[in-house]
Amino acid sequence: MKRLVFILCTVLSGSALFAQNRVIDVREAHPGKDLTMEEAIYRGVGYSRIPRDKYPEAPSKGIGRYTIFQDEYSLFARDNMADSTVAIATSDDPGIVYGQTVSRNEFGIDAGWYVSPDSSLVAFYRKDQSKVSKFPLLDIRTRTGELREIYYPMNGMASEVVSVGVYSFLSGKTAWLKVTDFSTERYITNLSWSPDSKYIYAQVVDRSQHKMNLNQYRASDGSFVRTVLREENKAWIEPLDPIWFIKGKKDRFIYRTDNRDGYRNLYIVDTLGRISRLTKVDADVSYVGNDGKYVYYTSAQVSPVENHLFKIDIKGKKAENLTPERGWHNIIMADDCLWFDDIYSNASTPLKLLTRSTSGKTSKLLFEGTDPLEDYASCKVEFGAVPSADPAFENYYRLIYPKDFDPQKKYPLIVYVYGGPHSQMVTDSWLGNIRMWEMLMAQKGYLVYVQDNRGTQNRGAAFEKAINRQCGKAEMEDQMVGIRRLMELPYVDSERIGVHGWSYGGFMTISLMTNYPEVFKVGVAGGPVIDWKWYEIMYGERYMDTPKANPEGFEATSLINKATNLKGHLLICQGAIDDTVVWQHSLSFLQECIDNGVPVDYFPYPVAKHNVFGRNRIHLMDKVTQYFEDYL
């Protein structure tokens, strides 16, 4: 499909965009009824989705003889043949936990145990958090209220000590991996089994997250065999994936890193450490599967905002795009890699579901979505790119125009921002990956702007690591490029600009309001990080190091120091039992405002954690919306 790409440098028909931006696609407006908050926030109206009865199921792996389960602090196995339960590892001490995820789910860790390919062994985590500081959360749902303490490893303080055990169902005994790299507060990540169940591979990262050793251990006794490869980076090392063995091989595997060639690419590695690059592309890629002859992967090589499936010969000789249509393709691959389900859309095309052969010879359309906003007032949505502040990169955006847009009028602008690592807010998917609250606000007469910036994912190491040791700086600079260009437009009321975001986006909201008080009139920040010294070790030390190692960075990014810069109307919302960004952040900022006579508004959600879900979210977004209605 031919791309709709335009270079706008002048005003066209009274409604051109700012100079030097690139428009990729435009979805024009059509009339209809307005969304209600319940429809936009709770019922999911407007999103392009595959019906449940059409949605393909992921390949089933079966449950095997044993079903592993975690109960409080202990790990058990249910023997499905003997109808009995086996205790793998037990603890009655909340400071010692078996079988839970560790490192607060960083490094791609999403499980607490890993069963061997032959189902005879299970590797599991032991988490010693006895020295980790605790943070009190108030639970009001009891008769007199109750303080519930959580283990919260704060930046620069004591961390978890992680070990890995290997339990044998045959012997009933556990061997412990003999991991000696770095300090005891190391991270043991991305556990992987060899196909013959004889070895376990672990990517061991030092606490400062500058070094990583990929180690091989014997499963029988936990003994160290060798370090297969090493990585080192002055910014940070962040392994996110296990290793994937090539089908039919027990000594060659596929490994993904961004530390060797600047992008997350795939490499062929043997167990002696010989390594060769498989995907030679200046783009981030993700592993999907292999059949011994070909490796299948998704890639941003067509465009950073598109996701396509490729196959490449195991020798790296030829890569072929199996998803030629423009847009973002989500792939469900068959175990034998002969077929895959392709769910895709682009900015102006609702979701389609196809089943396709990896030979490229067969493709069958199973579902074609229609416009989910057909009966609603769908405002004009523009999808494009602007230069980054440096200006080495492009940053992608979506801009939603007000209902019944008239270029001769002036409109208030709301910026929705996240901007942090592991995010990508704008993709070439349905309406640019829009959130329906944005459409609701456009129906109320606002311009709504969403833009990614340096520090976000899927753009390579240099783009992602631009935030190193000073979170917020590059992100704000990039956001302001897009915002200042919008301010040049005749229909943007530059005296009425608001900003809203949650979590890292809450940090960005208050950062923008206090660093650029002359620009932002209104802000709503949810669950905001205020000072990185109060955030968790695993995430916070990766991007900021510690207050001792990086005092200048912590000083420059702390919002406590900037509270007196606040000039506009700011509403902070936070769940009172937030266990991700603890209450100390927002309450400390609030107290700083009080101490300095700075007006600020605050609204807690008493039983919410880091975000507000269910029907309570309608209340939240009504509150956010009304704040902009009242002050913008």
C-alpha positions in Angstrom: 0.0 0.0 0.0 1.3 3.4 -0.9 2.2 5.6 2.0 0.4 8.9 2.6 3.5 11.0 3.3 3.5 14.8 3.0 6.1 17.4 3.8 4.3 20.5 5.1 6.3 23.7 5.2 3.7 26.3 4.5 0.1 27.0 5.5 -2.3 25.1 3.3 -6.0 26.0 3.3 -5.6 27.8 6.6 -4.9 24.6 8.6 -1.4 23.3 7.8 0.8 21.9 10.5 4.0 23.3 11.8 7.1 23.4 9.6 9.4 20.4 9.3 6.9 17.8 10.6 6.0 14.8 8.5 2.4 13.7 8.2 2.1 10.0 7.7 -1.7 9.6 7.7 -4.9 11.4 8.4 -8.2 10.0 9.4 -10.9 12.5 8.6 -13.7 13.4 10.9 -17.3 12.2 10.5 -20.5 13.2 12.5 -22.3 11.2 15.1 -23.1 11.2 18.8 -20.6 12.0 21.5 -18.9 9.4 23.7 -20.0 9.2 27.3 -17.3 8.7 30.0 -18.5 5.2 30.7 -18.3 4.3 27.0 -14.8 5.8 26.6 -13.3 4.6 29.9 -15.2 1.5 31.1 -17.0 -0.1 28.1 -14.2 0.3 25.6 -16.2 1.8 22.8 -14.2 3.0 19.9 -11.3 0.5 20.1 -10.8 -1.8 17.1 -11.0 -5.4 18.5 -11.2 -9.0 17.3 -14.5 -10.6 18.6 -13.8 -13.3 21.3 -15.1 -16.1 19.1 -12.8 -15.1 16.3 -9.7 -14.5 18.4 -7.0 -17.2 17.8 -5.8 -19.2 20.8 -2.1 -19.4 21.6 -0.5 -22.8 21.1 -1.2 -25.1 24.1 1.8 -26.4 26.0 -0.2 -28.8 28.2 0.1 -29.1 32.0 2.3 -32.3 32.2 2.4 -34.5 35.3 3.0 -31.7 37.8 1.2 -28.4 38.3 3.4 -25.9 40.2 1.8 -23.4 42.4 2.9 -20.7 44.9 1.2 -20.3 48.2 2.1 -17.3 50.4 5.9 -17.7 50.9 6.2 -21.4 49.8 6.3 -23.4 46.5 4.4 -26.6 45.9 3.8 -29.1 43.1 0.6 -31.0 42.5 1.2 -34.5 41.2 -1.6 -35.0 38.7 -1.1 -38.7 38.4 -0.8 -39.6 42.1 -3.3 -36.9 43.2 -0.9 -35.6 45.9 0.9 -32.5 46.7 4.7 -32.1 47.1 6.4 -29.3 49.0 9.3 -28.0 46.9 10.4 -25.3 49.3 8.6 -23.9 52.3 8.9 -20.7 54.5 6.8 -19.1 57.2 8.9 -16.0 57.1 7.7 -13.1 54.9 11.4 -12.1 54.5 12.2 -15.4 52.7 9.9 -16.2 49.7 10.1 -19.1 47.3 8.6 -19.2 43.8 7.7 -15.6 43.4 8.9 -13.3 40.7 12.0 -11.3 41.8 13.6 -8.0 41.1 10.1 -6.4 41.0 9.5 -8.0 37.6 12.3 -6.1 35.9 14.6 -7.7 33.3 11.7 -9.5 31.7 11.2 -11.7 34.8 7.6 -12.8 34.7 7.6 -16.1 36.6 9.0 -17.5 39.8 9.7 -21.1 38.5 10.7 -22.8 35.3 10.0 -26.4 34.5 12.7 -28.4 32.6 11.9 -29.6 29.0 11.6 -33.2 30.2 9.4 -32.1 33.3 11.7 -33.9 35.7 13.1 -30.7 37.3 11.9 -27.3 38.2 14.2 -24.2 38.7 12.8 -21.7 41.1 13.7 -18.4 42.7 14.4 -17.9 46.4 14.0 -14.2 47.4 15.6 -13.0 50.6 14.1 -9.6 51.3 14.8 -9.6 55.1 17.1 -6.6 54.9 14.9 -4.6 52.5 13.2 -1.5 54.0 9.5 -1.6 54.6 6.9 1.0 53.6 3.5 1.3 55.4 0.3 1.4 53.5 -3.0 2.3 55.2 -5.9 -0.1 54.4 -9.2 1.6 55.5 -11.3 -1.4 54.7 -11.0 -2.9 58.2 -13.1 -1.7 61.2 -10.4 0.5 62.6 -8.0 0.7 59.6 -4.8 -1.3 59.3 -1.2 -0.5 58.4 0.0 -3.0 55.8 3.8 -3.0 55.4 5.4 -3.9 52.1 9.0 -4.6 51.3 10.1 -1.8 49.2 13.8 -1.7 48.0 14.5 2.1 47.7 17.2 3.5 45.6 20.6 3.3 47.3 19.4 1.1 50.2 19.5 -2.6 50.9 18.2 -4.8 48.1 16.9 -8.4 47.7 19.3 -11.3 47.7 18.2 -13.8 45.0 19.1 -17.5 44.7 18.0 -20.2 42.3 17.2 -23.7 43.3 16.7 -26.8 41.1 14.3 -29.3 42.5 14.3 -32.9 41.3 10.9 -34.7 41.3 12.7 -38.0 41.2 15.0 -37.5 44.2 12.9 -34.9 46.1 16.1 -32.9 46.6 17.1 -29.4 45.7 20.5 -28.2 44.2 21.4 -24.5 44.4 23.1 -22.7 41.5 26.5 -21.7 42.6 26.4 -18.1 41.4 29.4 -16.0 42.6 29.5 -13.1 40.2 29.6 -9.6 41.5 28.0 -8.8 45.0 25.3 -10.8 46.7 22.8 -8.1 45.6 23.3 -9.2 42.0 20.3 -9.9 39.7 19.8 -13.5 38.3 17.7 -13.0 35.2 16.2 -14.8 32.2 16.6 -18.4 33.4 16.7 -20.8 30.4 16.9 -24.6 30.1 19.0 -26.5 27.6 16.9 -28.8 25.4 18.3 -31.9 27.2 17.4 -30.6 30.7 21.1 -30.9 31.8 22.0 -27.3 32.0 20.5 -24.0 33.1 21.6 -20.7 31.7 21.3 -17.4 33.7 22.1 -13.8 32.8 23.7 -12.5 35.9 23.7 -8.7 36.3 25.7 -6.6 38.8 23.6 -4.3 41.0 24.8 -1.2 39.2 23.5 -2.7 36.0 26.7 -2.0 34.0 27.9 -5.6 33.6 26.3 -8.9 32.7 27.6 -12.5 32.5 25.7 -15.2 30.7 26.5 -18.3 32.7 26.0 -22.0 32.2 25.3 -24.3 35.3 24.8 -28.0 35.7 21.2 -28.7 36.8 22.2 -31.9 38.7 24.3 -30.2 41.3 24.1 -26.4 40.5 27.8 -26.2 39.7 29.2 -23.5 37.5 30.3 -24.6 34.1 31.4 -21.5 32.2 30.7 -17.9 31.4 29.4 -18.1 27.8 29.6 -14.3 27.1 29.9 -11.0 28.8 28.3 -7.6 28.3 29.4 -4.2 29.7 27.9 -0.7 29.2 28.6 2.6 30.9 25.0 3.6 30.7 23.2 0.4 31.6 22.8 -3.3 30.7 19.2 -4.6 30.6 18.7 -8.2 29.4 15.1 -8.7 28.7 14.9 -12.2 27.2 15.8 -15.8 27.8 17.9 -17.6 25.2 16.2 -19.7 22.6 17.9 -22.9 21.4 17.9 -23.7 17.7 15.5 -26.6 17.0 17.4 -29.8 16.9 20.5 -28.3 18.5 21.6 -28.4 22.2 24.8 -26.3 21.7 23.6 -23.4 19.6 21.0 -20.7 20.6 19.6 -17.3 19.7 20.4 -14.4 21.9 19.1 -10.8 21.8 20.9 -7.7 22.9 21.3 -4.0 22.0 24.8 -3.8 23.5 26.8 -5.0 20.5 25.5 -3.1 17.4 23.3 -0.4 18.9 19.9 -2.1 18.3 18.2 -5.1 19.9 19.3 -7.6 17.3 19.4 -11.4 17.3 22.7 -13.3 17.5 23.6 -17.0 17.0 25.8 -18.2 19.9 27.2 -21.6 20.7 27.8 -22.8 24.2 31.5 -22.1 24.0 30.8 -18.4 23.4 31.3 -18.0 19.7 28.9 -15.4 18.5 27.7 -14.1 15.1 25.1 -11.5 14.3 22.0 -12.9 12.6 19.8 -9.9 12.0 22.0 -7.2 10.5 19.5 -4.3 10.7 19.6 -0.9 12.3 16.3 -1.5 14.1 15.0 -3.3 17.2 13.8 -6.8 16.6 12.0 -9.4 18.8 12.3 -13.2 18.5 9.1 -15.1 17.5 10.3 -18.7 16.8 12.5 -21.0 14.8 12.2 -24.3 13.0 15.9 -25.2 12.7 16.2 -23.7 9.2 14.6 -20.3 9.6 14.3 -17.8 12.4 11.2 -15.7 12.7 11.2 -12.3 14.2 9.3 -9.1 14.3 11.1 -5.9 13.5 10.9 -2.1 13.4 13.1 -2.0 10.2 10.3 -0.9 8.0 9.4 1.9 10.4 9.8 2.4 14.2 6.0 2.7 14.4 5.3 -0.4 12.3 5.8 -4.0 13.4 6.4 -6.7 10.8 7.2 -10.4 10.8 10.3 -11.5 9.0 12.0 -14.8 8.4 15.7 -15.3 7.9 17.8 -18.2 7.0 19.7 -19.6 10.0 22.9 -18.6 8.3 21.7 -15.0 8.0 21.7 -14.9 4.3 18.3 -13.6 3.4 15.4 -11.9 5.3 11.9 -11.9 3.9 8.9 -9.7 5.1 5.9 -12.0 5.6 3.5 -9.1 6.5 3.6 -6.7 3.6 0.6 -4.5 4.6 1.5 -1.2 6.3 0.8 -1.1 10.0 1.4 -2.9 13.3 1.2 -6.7 13.1 0.8 -8.8 16.2 1.8 -12.4 15.6 0.7 -15.8 17.0 3.1 -18.4 15.6 2.3 -22.1 15.4 4.7 -24.4 17.2 6.0 -25.9 14.0 6.4 -22.4 12.4 4.4 -23.4 9.3 1.5 -21.1 10.0 0.9 -17.9 11.9 -2.1 -15.7 12.8 -1.6 -12.0 11.9 -3.7 -9.4 13.7 -2.9 -6.0 12.3 -4.2 -2.4 11.8 -2.9 0.9 10.8 -3.8 4.5 11.6 -6.7 4.6 9.2 -7.6 0.8 9.0 -9.4 -1.1 11.7 -8.1 -4.5 12.8 -7.9 -7.5 10.4 -7.2 -11.1 11.3 -5.5 -13.3 8.8 -4.0 -16.8 8.9 -0.9 -17.2 6.8 1.7 -19.7 5.9 5.4 -18.9 6.6 6.1 -20.0 3.0 4.3 -16.8 1.9 2.1 -18.8 -0.4 -1.1 -18.9 1.5 -3.1 -16.1 3.2 -6.7 -16.2 4.4 -8.7 -13.4 5.8 -10.7 -14.5 8.9 -12.0 -11.2 10.2 -12.2 -7.6 8.9 -13.2 -5.0 11.4 -15.4 -2.0 10.6 -15.1 1.5 12.1 -15.9 1.1 15.8 -16.8 4.8 15.9 -19.2 4.6 13.0 -22.1 5.8 15.1 -20.0 8.4 17.0 -18.6 11.8 16.3 -15.1 10.8 15.2 -12.8 13.7 15.2 -9.9 14.2 12.7 -6.8 12.2 13.8 -3.4 13.1 12.3 -0.5 10.7 12.6 3.0 12.0 11.9 6.6 12.8 13.1 8.6 15.8 14.3 12.4 16.1 14.9 13.9 15.4 18.3 15.5 18.3 20.1 19.1 17.1 19.3 17.9 16.7 16.3 19.2 13.2 15.4 15.9 11.4 15.4 12.2 11.7 14.6 9.5 11.5 17.3 6.1 10.2 16.3 2.9 11.9 17.3 -0.9 11.8 17.0 -3.0 14.9 17.0 -6.7 14.8 17.5 -8.6 17.9 16.2 -11.7 19.3 18.0 -15.1 18.3 16.8 -16.4 20.6 14.1 -12.9 22.0 13.7 -12.7 25.5 12.3 -9.2 26.7 11.4 -10.3 30.3 12.0 -11.0 29.7 15.6 -8.6 29.2 18.6 -8.7 26.0 20.6 -7.2 24.9 24.0 -4.6 22.2 23.7 -4.2 19.2 26.1 -0.9 17.2 25.9 -1.2 13.6 27.1 2.3 12.3 28.1 4.0 9.2 29.4 7.5 9.5 27.9 9.3 6.8 30.1 11.2 3.7 29.3 9.5 0.6 27.9 6.7 2.6 26.4 5.6 3.5 22.9 2.5 5.6 22.9 2.2 6.2 19.2 2.2 3.4 16.6 0.8 3.0 13.1 -2.2 1.1 14.5 -5.8 2.1 14.6 -6.0 5.9 15.0 -2.3 5.9 16.0 -3.0 3.8 19.1 -5.5 6.3 20.5 -7.0 6.3 24.0 -10.7 7.0 23.8 -10.5 9.7 26.5 -8.5 11.7 23.9 -11.4 11.4 21.5 -13.9 12.4 24.2 -11.9 15.5 24.9 -11.7 16.4 21.3 -15.5 16.0 21.1 -15.6 18.6 23.9 -13.6 21.1 21.9 -9.9 20.4 22.7 -6.9 19.7 20.6 -5.2 16.6 22.0 -1.6 15.9 21.4 0.4 12.7 22.2 4.1 12.3 21.3 6.9 9.8 22.0 10.3 11.1 22.9 13.9 9.9 23.4 14.1 7.4 26.3 11.2 5.3 25.0 11.5 1.9 23.4 11.8 0.3 20.0 14.2 3.0 18.6 17.7 1.6 19.4 20.2 2.1 22.3 21.2 5.7 21.5 17.6 6.8 21.5 16.7 4.9 24.6 19.8 5.7 26.6 19.6 9.5 26.0 18.0 9.8 29.4 21.0 8.2 31.3 21.5 9.7 34.8 19.0 12.6 34.2 15.5 11.3 33.7 13.2 14.0 32.4 15.7 16.2 30.6 15.8 14.8 27.1 12.1 13.8 27.4 11.0 17.4 28.2 13.2 18.8 25.4 11.6 16.6 22.9 8.1 17.2 24.1 8.7 20.9 23.9 9.8 20.7 20.2 6.3 19.4 19.3 4.5 21.7 21.7 6.2 24.9 20.5 5.5 24.0 16.9 1.9 23.6 17.8 1.9 27.0 19.5 2.9 28.5 16.2 -0.4 27.4 14.6 -3.1 30.1 14.3 -5.8 27.9 15.7 -3.9 26.9 18.9 -4.6 29.1 21.9 -1.1 29.2 23.3 -2.5 30.8 26.5 -4.5 27.7 27.2 -2.2 24.6 27.2 -2.7 21.7 29.6 -0.8 18.5 30.3 -1.9 15.1 31.8 0.0 11.9 32.5 0.3 9.1 35.0 3.2 7.4 36.7 6.3 8.4 34.6 3.7 10.6 32.8 2.8 12.1 36.2 6.5 12.9 36.7 6.6 14.4 33.2 3.5 16.5 33.9 4.9 18.1 37.0 8.3 18.4 35.4 6.9 20.3 32.4 4.7 22.5 34.6 7.6 23.5 36.9 10.3 23.8 34.2 8.1 25.6 31.7 5.6 27.5 33.9 5.1 30.1 31.2 3.7 27.5 28.8 1.4 25.3 30.9 -1.7 26.7 32.5 -3.2 23.4 33.8 -1.9 20.0 34.7 -3.2 16.7 36.1 -0.6 14.3 37.4 -1.4 10.8 38.5 0.8 8.6 40.7 3.9 10.8 40.0 7.5 10.1 40.8 8.7 13.2 42.6 12.3 12.3 43.6 14.1 9.2 42.2 15.7 8.5 45.6 12.2 7.3 46.8 11.8 4.9 43.8 12.7 1.2 43.6 16.3 0.0 43.1 15.9 -2.1 40.0 14.3 0.5 37.8 15.6 3.6 39.4 19.3 2.7 39.7 19.3 1.6 36.1 18.4 5.0 34.7 19.7 7.3 37.5 22.3 5.3 39.4 22.2 6.1 43.2 22.1 9.5 45.0 25.7 8.9 46.1 27.0 8.1 42.6 24.9 10.7 40.8 24.1 13.6 43.2 23.9 16.2 40.4 21.4 14.1 38.5 19.1 13.6 41.5 19.4 17.3 42.4 18.5 18.4 38.8 15.5 16.0 38.5 13.9 16.3 41.9 10.6 18.0 41.8 10.8 19.0 45.5 13.3 21.6 44.4 11.0 22.9 41.8 7.7 23.2 43.7 8.1 27.0 44.0 8.2 27.3 40.2 4.6 26.1 39.9 2.4 28.8 38.5 -0.5 27.1 36.9 -3.4 24.9 38.3 -2.1 21.5 39.2 -4.2 18.5 40.4 -2.4 15.4 41.7 -4.3 12.1 42.0 -2.9 9.0 43.6 -4.0 5.7 45.0 -3.5 5.7 48.7 -2.1 2.1 48.7 0.1 2.6 45.7 2.9 0.0 46.0 4.8 1.1 42.9 5.2 4.8 43.4 4.7 5.0 47.2 2.7 7.9 48.7 5.9 9.5 50.0 6.4 11.0 46.6 3.2 13.1 46.1 2.7 13.9 49.8 6.2 15.3 50.0 5.6 17.5 47.0 2.3 18.6 48.6 4.0 19.5 51.9 6.7 21.5 50.0 3.9 23.4 48.3 2.2 24.0 51.6 5.5 25.2 53.3 6.0 27.7 50.5 2.4 28.9 50.1 2.1 27.4 46.6 -1.5 26.5 45.6 -2.0 22.9 44.6 -5.0 20.5 44.4 -4.9 16.9 45.6 -7.3 14.0 45.3 -6.4 10.5 46.7 -8.2 7.3 45.8 -8.3 5.5 49.2 -8.4 1.9 48.0 -6.5 2.2 44.7 -2.9 1.0 44.1 -0.8 2.5 41.3 -3.7 3.1 39.1 -7.5 3.3 39.3 -9.5 0.5 37.6 -13.0 -0.7 37.2 -15.9 1.6 37.5 -13.8 3.8 39.9 -11.9 4.8 36.8 -14.9 6.6 35.5 -14.8 8.8 38.6 -11.1 9.4 38.0 -11.4 10.5 34.4 -14.5 12.6 35.2 -12.3 14.4 37.8 -9.5 14.9 35.3 -11.9 16.1 32.7 -13.7 18.5 34.9 -10.3 20.0 36.1 -9.5 20.9 32.5 -13.1 22.2 31.9 -12.8 24.4 35.0 -9.4 25.9 34.5 -8.4 25.5 30.9 
